[in-house]
Amino acid sequence: MRFAHVMIRVNNLDESIEFYSTVLGMKLQDVVVNDEYQYTIAFLGYGDDRHKETCLELTYNWGKSSYEIGTAFGHLAIAVVDVYKACEEVSAKGGSVTRPAGPLKGKPDSIIAFIKDPNGYQIELVTQK
Amino acid sequence: MRFAHVMIRVNNLDESIEFYSTVLGMKLQDVVVNDEYQYTIAFLGYGDDRHKETCLELTYNWGKSSYEIGTAFGHLAIAVVDVYKACEEVSAKGGSVTRPAGPLKGKPDSIIAFIKDPNGYQIELVTQK
């Protein structure tokens, strides 16, 4: 078994592809349009082959741009070399840093930050070990 | 940058660890207890090192067992060799198959199924390519 992907619904596919590629450095791996059921999905990730590494699936249901984030789903986490520098880069690229880089409460040796994607999903930046 | 993990909140940590390890074959990689902020997190995945491959982070906030799944988050997808056989195994281990194995609508060469975790999260089973 392999952890293939995580699917999240998005309000505007172009906007989300732009965010995950430009701000978070993912590659657009595949786009699948389903005319019959009126949705378009995009796969993005850090590898070249979405069948080898866990990737992100963005689903855009045509014409639908309002979803409830709920309280159950937490976040996607992206590991970076330097969380402070990554936050500066995210801000410079127009991303929204909602919790600035700094030590995790109760675990001061872990440096984290949170940013928000265009749909309101939380994304944690953590230090790559 | 690396896709580090996906965090979901769970109602009962032991129950969820049992599900993801026994039913979905993940390994329990790490457990972190935070007494000060009263939560316990567990990392599970298919690799041995959670700092190398994307893993799942389960967060249990002590005493909290009610969350809203919402409509935005879609699912986690697990790739398997044979979706039909995987569904039989999931059922035999007490898992809940909510959409039996079969062709994807509008894309009949893709065989998928959906199961539900103990918290209500949707998990898609897809064929490993």
Interface residues (C-beta under 8 A of the other chain):
Chain A: M1 R2 F3 A4 H5 V6 M7 I8 R9 L24 G25 M26 V32 N34 E36 Y37 G45 Y46 H51 E53 T54 C55 L56 E57 T59 Y67 E68 I69 G70 T71 A72 F73 G74 H75 L76 A77 I78 A79 V80 A86 K105 G106 K107 N119 G120 Y121 E124 V126 Q128 K129
Chain B: M1 R2 F3 A4 H5 V6 M7 I8 R9 L24 G25 M26 V32 N34 E36 Y37 G45 Y46 H51 E53 T54 C55 L56 E57 T59 Y67 E68 I69 G70 T71 A72 F73 G74 H75 L76 A77 I78 A79 V80 A86 K105 G106 K107 N119 G120 Y121 E124 V126 Q128 K129
